[in-house]
Amino acid sequence: MSRSWRGALGTAIGTAMVAGASVLAGCGSIPTSGPSTGQVDKVGQTPTTEGIQIVDVTDDVARKLFTERERSSFSEVLGTSATFQQQLGIGDTIDVSIWEAPPATLFGAQSGGKVGPGNASTTLLPDQTVDADGTINVPFIGAVKAAGRTPTQLQRDIAARLKGIAHDPQVLVKLSKNSTSYVTVVGDMSNVAHMPLSPRGERVLDAIASAGGIKQSIDKITIQVTRGTTVTSLPLQTVIQDPRQNVPLHAGDVVAALYQPYSFMSLGATGKNQEVNFEAQGITLAQAIARSGGLEDSRSDARGVFVFRFEDPDALPWPNKPVRTTVDGRVPVIYRFDLHDPNTFFVAQSFMIENRDVLYVSNAPVTEMQKVLNLVFSVVYPIVTGVQSFK
């Protein structure tokens, strides 16, 4: 090779090296799927104005989060008492039958009276609806308080007030139309229903059955029960699997079946970058990684597994003070996992994924270096090849 060609080739290679150096100097512009492990670490070392908290997840942290997340059960909040007393209410319709022993002196002389066993006179009063002030009217004694009483209590009261004016009166009160002792069943059901309550003691699953069942998959449904000002919810799957949560219902309860498709985002060096749906009962980090296709062996950094979440302010003692929150009162948190440590795989089985979490796995440092070298060679190789071809 002549000196002039050697000089030209040297100049070309030098130019390529300068270009390569420029690429190395500007490696921050190299294409990547997100921040590196080091960049996330810097966020924790230098608190940002956004108030991002970095938390290394240990077994203690996972246990505390699990305890905070644990829902109150139906049995704890609503109770398990199956005792039911049919109390009459405004709008209920009732039948009142009155027996008067012979010689009947009050109702026996009235038209419509019938002769029963032992020549007792039987009178069936017309159906009555409990009016707005909670009373019904009985001939000869007037208004009788009915609302808030059981049929048995009401019949005793009517019989007591008839004593002295009727001969040995006996009274039977029967609910003919139940308008108040019912449970409202709504939500993602085949039908919306009013389920009447009976002394049998209807339960949560009875309410769901009375509405024709749910329309979606069981694992996607959350059951919410509203009793007065108390609102509590559980996954339907939990109610089915744990008989203690199939609690008796009370008059006025509202049972709602809510279709809530929970999901998290899988990003970075995972097998699949996508939104992943999961069950209402929840899944662990280990399950989330598996459903994301695992860590991509060729480029993932096992020390750089992160879960991004907006967390409750009281969930943990936060490392950065003062604790800043978003406009809706949430704390932006990055939970950090080191899967090079075998113990972390046990932690991952108790760390629960929340709805709208972002699971992110960063690229390994060697992957970034490979990208740099590929860029350098993509500049150097065409120049060298071109010079040799020109020669």
C-alpha positions as CSV (number, residue, x, y, z in Angstrom):
1,M,0.0,0.0,0.0
2,S,1.4,3.4,-0.9
3,R,2.0,6.1,1.6
4,S,-0.8,8.2,0.2
5,W,-3.3,5.3,0.5
6,R,-2.1,4.6,4.0
7,G,-2.6,8.2,4.8
8,A,-6.1,8.2,3.3
9,L,-7.1,5.1,5.2
10,G,-5.7,6.4,8.5
11,T,-7.6,9.6,8.0
12,A,-10.8,7.7,7.3
13,I,-10.3,5.5,10.4
14,G,-9.5,8.5,12.5
15,T,-12.6,10.2,11.3
16,A,-14.6,7.1,12.2
17,M,-13.0,6.9,15.6
18,V,-13.9,10.6,16.2
19,A,-17.4,9.7,15.2
20,G,-17.4,6.8,17.5
21,A,-16.1,8.9,20.3
22,S,-18.9,11.4,19.7
23,V,-21.4,8.5,19.9
24,L,-19.8,7.4,23.1
25,A,-19.9,10.9,24.5
26,G,-23.6,11.2,23.5
27,C,-24.6,7.7,24.7
28,G,-27.6,9.3,26.4
29,S,-29.2,9.6,23.0
30,I,-28.9,5.8,22.3
31,P,-32.4,4.3,21.8
32,T,-33.7,2.6,25.0
33,S,-37.0,1.4,26.4
34,G,-36.7,3.5,29.6
35,P,-34.3,4.5,32.4
36,S,-31.4,2.4,33.3
37,T,-30.9,1.0,36.8
38,G,-28.4,3.7,37.6
39,Q,-30.8,6.5,36.4
40,V,-33.5,5.2,38.7
41,D,-31.0,5.0,41.6
42,K,-30.1,8.7,41.1
43,V,-33.7,9.6,41.6
44,G,-33.5,8.0,45.1
45,Q,-30.2,9.7,45.9
46,T,-31.4,13.2,44.8
47,P,-35.0,13.9,45.9
48,T,-36.9,15.4,43.0
49,T,-39.5,18.1,43.0
50,E,-42.1,15.5,42.1
51,G,-41.4,13.8,45.5
52,I,-40.7,10.3,44.0
53,Q,-39.9,7.8,46.7
54,I,-37.5,4.8,46.1
55,V,-38.2,1.8,48.3
56,D,-36.1,-1.4,48.3
57,V,-38.6,-4.1,48.9
58,T,-37.7,-6.5,51.6
59,D,-39.9,-9.2,53.3
60,D,-40.8,-6.7,56.1
61,V,-41.9,-4.1,53.5
62,A,-44.0,-6.7,51.6
63,R,-45.7,-7.9,54.8
64,K,-46.6,-4.3,55.8
65,L,-48.0,-3.5,52.4
66,F,-50.0,-6.8,52.4
67,T,-51.4,-6.0,55.8
68,E,-52.4,-2.5,54.6
69,R,-54.0,-3.9,51.5
70,E,-56.0,-6.7,53.2
71,R,-59.7,-6.0,52.8
72,S,-62.1,-6.1,55.7
73,S,-64.2,-9.2,55.4
74,F,-68.0,-9.2,55.2
75,S,-68.2,-11.3,58.3
76,E,-66.2,-8.7,60.3
77,V,-68.0,-5.6,58.9
78,L,-71.6,-6.9,58.4
79,G,-71.8,-9.7,61.1
80,T,-72.9,-13.3,60.7
81,S,-76.2,-13.2,62.7
82,A,-78.9,-15.1,60.9
83,T,-81.7,-14.0,63.1
84,F,-84.4,-12.3,61.1
85,Q,-87.6,-10.8,62.4
86,Q,-90.2,-9.7,59.8
87,Q,-90.9,-6.1,60.8
88,L,-93.8,-4.3,59.1
89,G,-93.1,-1.0,57.4
90,I,-94.9,1.8,55.7
91,G,-96.4,0.4,52.4
92,D,-96.6,-3.2,53.5
93,T,-100.1,-4.8,53.0
94,I,-101.5,-7.1,55.7
95,D,-104.4,-9.4,56.4
96,V,-106.1,-9.4,59.8
97,S,-108.3,-12.2,60.9
98,I,-110.3,-12.1,64.1
99,W,-111.9,-15.0,66.0
100,E,-114.5,-14.4,68.7
101,A,-115.6,-17.2,70.9
102,P,-119.4,-17.9,71.3
103,P,-121.5,-16.3,72.2
104,A,-120.0,-13.7,69.9
105,T,-121.1,-10.3,71.1
106,L,-119.0,-7.9,68.8
107,F,-118.0,-9.3,65.4
108,G,-120.5,-12.1,65.4
109,A,-123.4,-9.6,64.8
110,Q,-121.5,-8.0,61.9
111,S,-122.3,-8.9,58.3
112,G,-119.7,-11.1,56.7
113,G,-118.9,-13.0,59.9
114,K,-118.3,-16.7,59.4
115,V,-118.8,-19.6,61.8
116,G,-115.6,-21.4,62.6
117,P,-114.7,-24.5,64.7
118,G,-116.6,-24.6,68.0
119,N,-119.1,-22.1,66.6
120,A,-116.5,-19.3,66.9
121,S,-117.2,-16.3,64.8
122,T,-114.5,-15.5,62.3
123,T,-114.0,-12.1,60.7
124,L,-111.5,-11.4,57.9
125,L,-110.9,-7.7,57.6
126,P,-110.2,-6.2,54.2
127,D,-106.5,-6.0,53.2
128,Q,-104.9,-2.9,54.7
129,T,-101.7,-1.0,53.7
130,V,-99.7,0.5,56.5
131,D,-100.2,4.2,56.0
132,A,-97.7,7.1,56.1
133,D,-98.0,7.4,59.9
134,G,-97.3,3.7,60.3
135,T,-100.7,2.6,61.4
136,I,-103.7,0.4,60.3
137,N,-107.3,0.7,61.4
138,V,-109.3,-2.0,63.2
139,P,-113.0,-1.7,63.8
140,F,-114.1,-0.7,67.3
141,I,-110.5,0.1,68.4
142,G,-109.3,2.5,65.7
143,A,-105.7,3.2,64.7
144,V,-103.1,0.6,65.7
145,K,-99.4,1.1,65.3
146,A,-98.0,-1.4,62.8
147,A,-94.7,0.0,61.5
148,G,-91.6,-1.3,63.2
149,R,-93.5,-4.3,64.7
150,T,-93.5,-8.0,63.8
151,P,-96.9,-9.6,62.7
152,T,-96.8,-11.5,66.0
153,Q,-96.4,-8.3,68.1
154,L,-99.2,-6.6,66.1
155,Q,-101.7,-9.4,66.6
156,R,-101.0,-9.5,70.3
157,D,-101.6,-5.7,70.5
158,I,-104.9,-6.0,68.6
159,A,-106.1,-8.9,70.8
160,A,-105.2,-7.0,74.0
161,R,-107.2,-3.9,72.9
162,L,-110.2,-6.0,71.9
163,K,-110.4,-7.6,75.3
164,G,-113.4,-6.3,77.3
165,I,-115.3,-5.5,74.1
166,A,-115.1,-8.8,72.3
167,H,-115.6,-12.3,73.7
168,D,-112.2,-14.0,74.1
169,P,-110.8,-12.6,70.9
170,Q,-108.0,-14.3,68.9
171,V,-106.2,-12.5,66.2
172,L,-104.0,-13.6,63.3
173,V,-101.9,-11.0,61.3
174,K,-100.4,-12.1,58.0
175,L,-98.1,-10.1,55.6
176,S,-99.8,-10.4,52.2
177,K,-97.5,-8.0,50.3
178,N,-93.9,-7.3,51.4
179,S,-92.9,-3.8,50.3
180,T,-90.2,-3.0,52.8
181,S,-88.3,-6.1,53.9
182,Y,-86.2,-6.7,50.7
183,V,-82.7,-6.4,49.4
184,T,-81.9,-4.4,46.2
185,V,-79.6,-6.3,43.8
186,V,-77.9,-4.3,41.0
187,G,-74.8,-4.2,38.9
188,D,-73.5,-6.5,36.2
189,M,-76.3,-9.0,36.6
190,S,-78.7,-10.6,34.2
191,N,-81.5,-8.7,36.0
192,V,-82.0,-5.9,38.5
193,A,-84.0,-7.3,41.4
194,H,-85.8,-6.7,44.7
195,M,-85.3,-9.8,46.7
196,P,-87.9,-10.2,49.6
197,L,-86.5,-11.4,52.9
198,S,-88.0,-14.2,54.8
199,P,-87.3,-15.9,58.2
200,R,-85.0,-18.3,56.3
201,G,-82.4,-15.6,56.3
202,E,-81.3,-14.9,52.7
203,R,-77.5,-14.4,52.1
204,V,-75.3,-12.7,49.6
205,L,-75.2,-15.5,47.1
206,D,-79.0,-15.8,47.4
207,A,-79.2,-12.2,46.3
208,I,-77.0,-12.8,43.2
209,A,-79.0,-15.9,42.3
210,S,-82.3,-14.0,42.6
211,A,-81.1,-11.6,39.9
212,G,-80.2,-14.4,37.5
213,G,-76.5,-14.5,38.3
214,I,-73.6,-12.5,36.9
215,K,-72.8,-11.8,33.2
216,Q,-69.0,-11.8,33.4
217,S,-66.4,-14.2,34.6
218,I,-66.4,-14.9,38.4
219,D,-62.8,-13.8,38.8
220,K,-63.5,-10.3,37.3
221,I,-66.4,-9.5,39.7
222,T,-66.3,-7.6,43.0
223,I,-69.3,-7.8,45.3
224,Q,-70.2,-4.6,47.2
225,V,-72.7,-4.5,50.0
226,T,-74.1,-1.2,51.3
227,R,-75.9,-1.2,54.6
228,G,-76.9,2.3,55.8
229,T,-73.7,4.3,55.6
230,T,-71.4,1.3,55.7
231,V,-70.0,0.2,52.3
232,T,-67.7,-2.9,52.0
233,S,-66.6,-5.1,49.2
234,L,-64.9,-8.4,48.4
235,P,-64.1,-10.4,45.2
236,L,-66.9,-12.7,44.4
237,Q,-64.4,-15.6,44.2
238,T,-63.6,-15.0,47.9
239,V,-67.3,-15.1,48.9
240,I,-67.7,-18.4,47.0
241,Q,-64.5,-20.0,48.4
242,D,-65.1,-18.8,52.0
243,P,-68.6,-19.7,53.4
244,R,-68.1,-17.2,56.3
245,Q,-68.3,-14.3,53.8
246,N,-71.7,-15.4,52.5
247,V,-73.3,-13.4,55.3
248,P,-77.0,-12.9,56.0
249,L,-78.6,-9.8,54.6
250,H,-80.7,-7.2,56.3
251,A,-83.7,-5.2,55.0
252,G,-82.6,-2.2,53.0
253,D,-79.2,-3.7,52.0
254,V,-77.9,-3.0,48.5
255,V,-75.9,-5.8,46.8
256,A,-74.0,-4.7,43.7
257,A,-71.9,-6.9,41.4
258,L,-69.2,-4.7,39.9
259,Y,-67.3,-5.7,36.8
260,Q,-63.8,-4.4,37.4
261,P,-61.1,-5.6,35.0
262,Y,-57.9,-4.9,36.8
263,S,-54.7,-4.6,34.9
264,F,-51.0,-3.6,35.0
265,M,-48.5,-2.4,32.4
266,S,-45.5,-4.5,31.5
267,L,-42.6,-2.4,30.0
268,G,-38.9,-2.7,29.4
269,A,-36.8,-5.9,29.1
270,T,-39.7,-8.3,29.6
271,G,-40.9,-11.0,27.3
272,K,-44.0,-9.0,26.4
273,N,-44.6,-5.2,26.6
274,Q,-48.3,-4.9,27.0
275,E,-51.3,-4.3,29.3
276,V,-52.0,-7.4,31.3
277,N,-55.4,-8.1,32.9
278,F,-55.6,-9.9,36.3
279,E,-58.3,-11.2,38.7
280,A,-60.2,-9.2,41.3
281,Q,-58.5,-11.3,44.0
282,G,-55.1,-9.9,42.9
283,I,-51.8,-11.4,41.8
284,T,-48.3,-11.3,43.2
285,L,-45.2,-9.7,41.5
286,A,-44.0,-13.3,40.8
287,Q,-47.2,-14.0,38.9
288,A,-47.0,-10.6,37.1
289,I,-43.5,-11.3,35.9
290,A,-44.5,-14.7,34.6
291,R,-47.6,-13.3,32.8
292,S,-45.3,-10.7,31.2
293,G,-43.2,-13.4,29.6
294,G,-40.4,-13.2,32.3
295,L,-37.2,-11.2,32.1
296,E,-35.7,-11.2,28.6
297,D,-32.4,-13.1,29.2
298,S,-30.5,-11.3,26.4
299,R,-30.9,-7.8,27.7
300,S,-32.6,-7.5,31.1
301,D,-30.9,-6.4,34.3
302,A,-32.1,-8.6,37.2
303,R,-31.1,-5.9,39.6
304,G,-33.3,-3.4,37.8
305,V,-36.9,-4.7,38.4
306,F,-39.2,-1.8,39.4
307,V,-42.9,-1.3,40.2
308,F,-44.1,2.3,39.7
309,R,-47.2,3.1,41.7
310,F,-49.2,6.0,43.2
311,E,-49.4,4.8,46.9
312,D,-51.4,5.8,49.9
313,P,-49.5,8.4,52.1
314,D,-49.7,6.1,55.2
315,A,-48.7,2.9,53.5
316,L,-45.0,3.1,54.6
317,P,-42.5,5.3,56.5
318,W,-41.1,7.1,53.4
319,P,-37.3,7.6,53.1
320,N,-37.5,11.1,51.6
321,K,-38.8,13.9,53.8
322,P,-40.9,15.9,53.6
323,V,-43.3,13.6,51.8
324,R,-44.8,15.2,48.7
325,T,-48.1,14.1,47.3
326,T,-49.9,14.5,44.0
327,V,-53.0,16.7,43.6
328,D,-55.2,13.7,44.6
329,G,-53.2,13.0,47.7
330,R,-51.1,10.1,46.5
331,V,-47.4,9.4,46.8
332,P,-45.4,8.5,43.6
333,V,-43.3,5.4,44.5
334,I,-40.8,3.2,42.8
335,Y,-40.5,-0.2,44.4
336,R,-37.1,-1.7,43.6
337,F,-36.3,-5.4,43.5
338,D,-32.9,-7.2,43.1
339,L,-33.7,-10.6,41.5
340,H,-30.0,-11.5,41.7
341,D,-30.7,-12.2,45.3
342,P,-32.6,-15.5,45.7
343,N,-34.4,-14.2,48.8
344,T,-36.2,-11.7,46.5
345,F,-38.0,-14.5,44.8
346,F,-39.8,-15.3,48.1
347,V,-40.6,-11.6,48.6
348,A,-42.0,-11.4,45.0
349,Q,-44.5,-14.1,46.1
350,S,-46.0,-11.8,48.8
351,F,-45.8,-8.4,47.1
352,M,-49.2,-7.8,45.6
353,I,-49.7,-6.0,42.3
354,E,-52.3,-3.2,42.3
355,N,-54.5,-2.0,39.5
356,R,-52.7,0.4,37.1
357,D,-49.2,-0.5,38.4
358,V,-46.3,-0.3,35.9
359,L,-43.9,-3.2,36.0
360,Y,-40.6,-2.1,34.4
361,V,-37.4,-4.0,33.9
362,S,-34.3,-2.0,32.8
363,N,-31.6,-3.1,30.3
364,A,-28.4,-4.5,31.6
365,P,-25.3,-2.2,31.3
366,V,-23.7,-4.6,28.8
367,T,-26.7,-4.2,26.6
368,E,-26.2,-0.4,26.5
369,M,-22.5,-1.0,25.6
370,Q,-23.4,-3.3,22.8
371,K,-25.7,-0.6,21.4
372,V,-22.8,1.8,21.5
373,L,-20.4,-0.6,19.8
374,N,-22.9,-1.4,17.2
375,L,-23.3,2.3,16.4
376,V,-19.5,2.8,16.3
377,F,-19.1,-0.2,13.9
378,S,-22.0,1.0,11.8
379,V,-19.9,4.2,11.2
380,V,-16.4,2.7,11.0
381,Y,-17.1,-0.4,8.8
382,P,-18.6,1.4,5.8
383,I,-15.7,3.9,5.7
384,V,-13.0,1.3,5.9
385,T,-14.8,-0.8,3.3
386,G,-15.2,2.2,1.0
387,V,-11.6,3.1,1.3
388,Q,-10.4,-0.5,0.6
389,S,-12.8,-0.7,-2.4
390,F,-11.6,2.6,-3.8
391,K,-8.0,1.3,-3.5
